[in-house]
């Protein structure tokens, strides 16, 4: 009798997953010759993860929503019919409060209507997607490394180092996150303007990232202030979670073996501990991307985030809410729907990743993928 091998039933999405993994492996192999051959087991594991994702309907829905959001954010300012600061009422007052799927005075079509200033709502939402994406990426890209570094150091060394880091973390936890973010968002813009004057290149970079017209550069500091405020709020949870995972990992045999081999603490933390706790953190980061978008929109709705005329989903909801009593529902409902669907997408994707990256749950999913045994 031959030995049975596992055979998985492949669907169309699984074939696309195979092509994607094969392409990634070839790219890595270009920079690290022989990597593909040495990591066949890892590549097979990646394929099984994508197979499991392909069979999670909520996960696929979340992935599609996230991909659509990212595409709108990247290409939105390029395909928007009008610029966010194009006030059409200066041409004709009849552009004001056009309802969705109507034509303007000069036969222009406005699929999502216009606002009180005659601005195209579709264009505002497309520019707002860029703002939401960049804010979320910047907040996570800055706060995550800070939290990881402090959490690894605190968990690995322990003792007084751990005590100092965690007490500092507790100080930030003692402030309500929203209140702290509001306070920082209110006080930081003037200091950021000083920073922009000292480093004009930094200002130009931010204008380009957020797709903001240079004529509105004086409003940029409010948006950057939100990024710094949310970074201050966001790094302490990462530090606490990473510290707890590091405390569990540092007692394992492979860490003792690494110490016996004479590896430096930095090498052990970055090359051995961190890769083994990266799975849960990936889920955490995915969920947080949606959380940052909600928080940024909330700050803008409260008036301490993006300032007009910069297009921001939270600010558009606030501006539109003043006209709900007049029946102009699209000014608040549409940006609110964009916020809801984007946050929902990240949460659905994060929940699916949690199941896939959990070895016990993933094995149960993989068992369902098996088509049968093939004798060899």
Secondary structure, 3 states (H helix, E strand, C coil): CCCEEEEECCCHHHHHHHHHHHHHHHHHHHHCCCHHHHCHHHHHHHHHHHHHHHCCHHHHHHHHHHHHHHHHHHHHHHHCCCCCCCCHHHCCHHHCCCCCCEECCCCCEECCCECCCCCEHHHHHHHHHHHHHHHHHHHHHHHHHHHHHHHHHHHHHCHHHHHHHHHHHHHHHCCCHHHHHHHHHHHCHHHHHHHHHHCHHHHHHHHHHHCCCHHHHHHHHHHHHHHHHHHHHHHHHHHHHHHHHHHHHCCCHHHHHHHHCCCCHHHHHHHHHHHHHHHHHHHHHHHHHHHHHHHHHHHHHCCCCCCCCCCCHHHHHHHHHCCHHHCCCHHHHHHHHHHHHHHHHHHHHHHHHHHHHCHHHHHHHHHHHEEEEEEC
